[in-house]
Amino acid sequence: MKPKLSAKSNLSKNEMSPVQQIMSYANPDYFRKRNLDPSKIISFAGGWVNHSSPEPLRQAYKDIIDDPNLFHKSGGYSSILGILECKEALMEYEEYLYNLKGLDVSNIALGANSTQLTSNVLSVLLDPNDKLLLLDPSYCTLPTQIKNNLGAQIIRFSVMDEDNWEYTAEKKIAEFSEFIKKEKPKVVLLISPDNPTSQILSDNFVKETLKAVEEIGSFLVIDFAYKDLTFIDKLPDYFSWPPTDNFLTIHSNSKWTRSLGRRLGWIEASKDVVGALDLVQGLSILSPDALHQLTLANYLKKAIKDGSLKKYVEDVRNQYKIAANHTIQQLSKYTDIPFLVPQGGIYTTAKVGTDGEQFVEDVVKETSVLFIPGWGFGKTQEKAIRISYGPLVNNLDLITEGIQRLGKFLEKKKTVIEKTT
């Protein structure tokens, strides 16, 4: 008799997650089944960056590979929570770029990547049936991670005015604080800059959230995956906060160094959280990649010393600011759909006024332009699409052409509707 898989695995198999859907768009078979040429597709679907990694980082890998002793060292286990010199380098990085003081190596735990660390950290913080509070919209992997793997209850708080297509977090600070005190979630998980909206939460919003969390004895977790890709003139104060008993942050090197495939992440948390993570991580990944840790440590120390780190980050921010501005300029020029103006990150969301999933299918079939349907990011995005300019940061002409095709599709659709009414 063939044995059965777990109920959890069957649930995951039978329920398409947003990430599975997004990743399917990277498979050429998706387009061939629709009689489309994959080479002709203009994709705004990818949730990745496409600038160049810093050349000194590539050289740091080469230095280790060319040195037999260092290469041998990189093939050994690191400690479960990471190599000391990498933690020290990350402390320097935080102080150098963000003037973050009060961080200690005992507050840092390195992991395979921020996705893995999120799961492990939440397993440390949450018991089954605890509440975890997300904004709506919020990153699409989180509900699946939390519901399927942790058994926690997800509650949502909307920060979108769907009629006016406005991000309303700043207007709802007091309401959000009272919502936390009433619902008493064990964890409040925020993302800033956000995925999918690329909005940056204000200091007041985060400060009042932390006050409410402290009052009920819970945790505020901020995902800082896009922390280094910001466009606003003044960074929020909370970008420089060290961890406390109630406050911790999740980080990744994948976006800012364009190391999407060189997986490495870290958290900054209280000693209690880091200590608890030691056991959990030892039973999942055992230890993070030693080669990536040694290389990142060597790169950061040299780049901080010679001043190139700050210039590199500023250059990267400017590249995405230009791409973001170009994208919204083209949306304004060729369409009349409402959209959000990015403050960082690599996305915007736009309201299409109909089922986003069907809209994406119709657009790619008729124009060979691909977007991501908004349904996975929350109820407020069900009639919206996520537009990513990240993969096209080096090709603004393709952004223009893609949005032009979208505009023609919308105009044609509008004409058909007018003729039938």
N, C-alpha and C positions, 0 to 999 in steps of 0.2 A: 504494500500500500504506500502510495506517495505521501510523504509528510506534508503538513500545511505550514505555510509561513505565518508569522505573527499577525495578529489583527492590526497592529500598527503599520506593518509593511503593506498590507492589503489596502488600508486606508490611504496611504501615500500613493499606491499604485493606481487606485481608482479615482483619485481626485487630482486633476491637473493643477499644479502650483503655478503661480505667475512666473517664477524663475524657469520652470520647465518650458513654459510657453515662449518666454523670451529667448532661451537658449535654442529652441527649435528653429528660430528665425536665422540662426547662424549656420544651419544645415542646408547645403545646396538642394537637397531633396525636397525641402519645403517649397522651393520655387519651381522645381521641375514638375512636381505634381500639379502645379497650377499653370503649366506650359509657359513658364517664364525663364528667361536666361539669367542665371545667377550673376553673371558678369555685368549685366546691364542694370542691376538693382542699385538704387541710391538708398542707403540705410541710415535712418535716424533712430534705429532701435538699440544700438549697442550701448551698454552701460560701462564703457571703458574709455580711458584717456588714450591719446595717440601722439603726444609730444615725445621728444627724444629724452631718454634717460640721461642724467649727467655723465659726461665723458669720464670724469674722475671716478665715478662709480664703476663703470666698465673696467677702467684701469685697475681699480682695487680688486676686482675679481681676477684679473690677469695676474696681478702681483701674487695672489695666493696660489693660483694654479701653477705659476712658474717657479714657486718656491716649494721644493719637495717636503720640507718640514712643515710649512704652513698648510699645504694641501693635505698632508697626513693628519694634521690636527683637525682640519675641517671635516674629516671623515669619522671623527669620534662623536660619542654622545655629548651633548651639552647637559647641564643640569635641567631638571624638569621645567623650571621657570625661566631658563635662559642663562646665557653667558654674562658674567659680571661686566666685562668691558663693553658689551653692547648696551647693557642697562646704563652704565656710566655715560656712554656716548649719547643716549637718548635724553638723559638728564641735561647734558650740555645743550643739545638741540632745543629742548623746551625753553631753557633759560635764554639762549641766544636769539631765537626767533620770537618768543612770546613773553620773555621776562618772567617765566614761571619759576617761582622760588619755593623752597620748602619740600621739594620732591627728593625722596631717598630711594636707593636701590631696592629697599625692602617694600617699596610701593609699586614696583614694576614687575609684571609677569609677561614674558614673551610667549608667543604661541605660533601655530602654523599659519594662521591668518585671522582676520577679524571675524569672519563667519564662524569659525571653530571656537574662537574665544567668546563670542557672544553666547553660543550654546552652553559652553562650560561655565561661564560666569553666571548666567541665569539659573543654571542648575544648582549653583552655590547659594543663590539669593532666594530662590522660589521653592515652595513646597507645592505638591499637587493641589489644585483648586484655589491657590492664591490668585489674586488679581494682578494683572499687568496692564498698565495704562499706556496706550499709544494715541498719538494725534491721528486725525483723519484729514489729509492723507499721510501715509508713512511708508517706509521701505517695505517692498512686497514680500521679502522672504520671512519677515519676522512672524507673522501669524502662523505660517506653516511650521516654522521652527518651534514656536512656543506651544501650539496646540498639539502637534503630533509627538514631540519629543519630551515635553515637560509636563503636560497635563494641566497647565495653568489656564485661568480664565482671562480672556482678553476683553478689555473694555476700551471704548474709543471716545475721543472728544474732537468734534469737528472744528477746524480752523479755516474753513473755506465758505465764503458766500458764493453759492453756486449760481445765483441769478446774475450777480455782477462780476463773477469770476475774480474774486478778491481774496487774498490771504489775510485772515482776520485775527491772527494770534495776538497782535498788539492790542486789539480792541477787547479781547476776552481774558485779560490777565486775572482780574478779580473773579470772574466766573470760573475760570480754570482752577484757581486756588480753592474756591469753595467746593468744586466738583471733587478735587482730591480729598479734601477733609470729609466729605460725605461718603465717598465710595471706598476710601481707605485702601488703595492699591498697595501691594507690597513693593512694587517697582514702577517707577515712571520712566519710560525710555523715550528720549528725544534724539533727534538727528539735526545737526547744524554744521554747515549748510545741509539742507534737506534733500533727500531723494524721495519723491520726484520733482519737487517744486523749485529747488535751488534757493529757497529763502533761508535767511539767517535769523534765528530767534534773538530778540532784543535782550539786553541786560536785565531790564525790569521783569520780563517774562520769566527768565531763568531764575532770577533772585527770588521772586515770589513763589515760584514752583519749589525751590529748595526750602524756603521757609515752611511751606505747607507739608512737605515731605518730612522735615525734621519734627514738626509738631505731631505727626502720627507715627513716627518711628519707622519710616520706610526708606527706600533707596531712590535716588535720582541718578540715572545712567544716561550719559550723552555719548552718542556715536559720532566720532570726529573723523570719519573716513575722508571727508572733503575739507578738512580744517585748513589745509595749505592752499586751497583753491578758492580764494575769496576776492570779491571785487569792491567791497565797500571801503570807504576812506579810513574809518577807524574800526579796529577790531573790537569786539565785545570784551569786557573785563573777564568774563567767565572762561575765555580762551586761555587765561593765565592762572586759573584756580588750581591749587594742588588738591589731591583727594582728601576726603574726610570720612568719618564713619558713615555719613549719609550720601556721599557724592563720589562717583567714580566715572572714568571715561574709557572709551574703546578707540584704538588707533590702528592705522595700517600704513605701510609704506608703499602700497600698490598704486595709489593714485598719483602722489606728488613726484615719486621717482620713476614712474611708469614701469613698475615692477609687478604687473598683474599676474604674470606667470611665475615670478620669483616670490613665492608666498611667504609672508612674514607679517605678524601683527603683534600688538602689545596692549596691555591695560595699565592704567594708573589708578590704584585703589588703596584702601586702608590695609594695614598689615594683617588684619583679621581676614579680609576677603582674599588677599594674596595667599595667605597661609592655607585657607580652605581650598583654594584653587590648586594648590600643589598636589593634593591627593587626586582630585578629579582629573587633572590634566595627565597625571602619571598613568591613569587608567585609559586614557583616550589616545593621545599622540605620543606619549612617553617623554619626548623632548622636541623642541623646535629645531629647525634646520641649522646646523652649525656653520655651514658655508655662508649662508645669507647673513647670519648674525655677525660673523667675523668681518665680512666685507662691509656691511653697513656701518659697523663700529669704526673701521679704518677710514672709510669715506667721510663720515661725519666729523671725525676729529680733525682731519686734514682740511676739509671744506670750511669748518668753523675757524680754524687757525688762519687760513689765507683769505677769508672773507667771501669765498665764492658761493657758499651755501645761500646766503641771503640774496645775492644777485640771481642765482638760479631760480629760487622760489619766486622772486618778483617777476622774472621773465616768463615763467610758466603761468603765473596768475594773469599776466597781461595777454598771453596767447589766448587763454580761454575767455577773458573779458572781451577781446576783439571778436572771437567766434560767437559769443553770446549776443553781443550787440548786433552783429551781422545777421544772426538768425532772426531776432525779433524785428529788425528793420525789414527783412524780406517778408516776414509774416504780415507786417503792417502794409507793405506795398502790394502784395499779391493776394491777400486773403482779408476777410473781415471777421475771422474767428477770434474770440478773446483769448489772451494768454497772460502768463505771469512773467514779469521782468526778473531774470536771474540776478541774485546777489552773490553767487558763488557756484561751485559745482559745475556740472556739465549738462544740465537739463532745463527744460521748461515744460509746463503742461498747458494744453490748449483745449478749450471747450468746443466740442463738435456738435453737441445738441442731439446726439443719437447714440445708440449702443456703440461703444468704442471698439469692441471686438469686431463687430460686423463692418464698421467704418474702415478699420485697418485692412480687413480682407478685401473690401471693395476698392480701396485706394491702390493697394499693391497690384491687384489684378488689372486695373485700368491704366496705371501710371508707372509701375515698377518702382514705386517709392514706398519704403517701409517705415512704419511707426510702431509704437508699443501701445496696446489698449490700456486704458487707465484702471480697469476694474480691480486689479490686484493690489492697488495702493490704497483702496478704501472706497466706501460708498460714494463719496463726493466726486470720485473720478470715473464713475461708470459711463458717463457720457463725455469722456475726455480721452486725449491721447498724451503720452509722454514723448517729447521730442528731444533727442540727444544730439548735441553738436560735438560731443567728445571725440568720436572717431573721425570727424571731418574737420578737426581744428586746423589741419594743414591744407585744406582744400575748400576755401570759401566759395569757389565757383560751383562746386557740387551742392553746397547748401543753397545757393541761389537757384540752381536748376531744379533741385528737389522741391523747393517751396513754390517755384513757378508751376511745376506740374501739379502740385496740390491745388494751387489757385485755379488752374484750368479745370480740374476735376470738380471743385466746388461750384464754379460758374456753370459748368455743364449740368450738374445736379440741380442747381437752382433753376436753370432754364426748364428742365424737365418737369420740376414741381409746379412751376408757373403755368406750364402748358396743360397740366392735368387738373388744375384747380379753377 
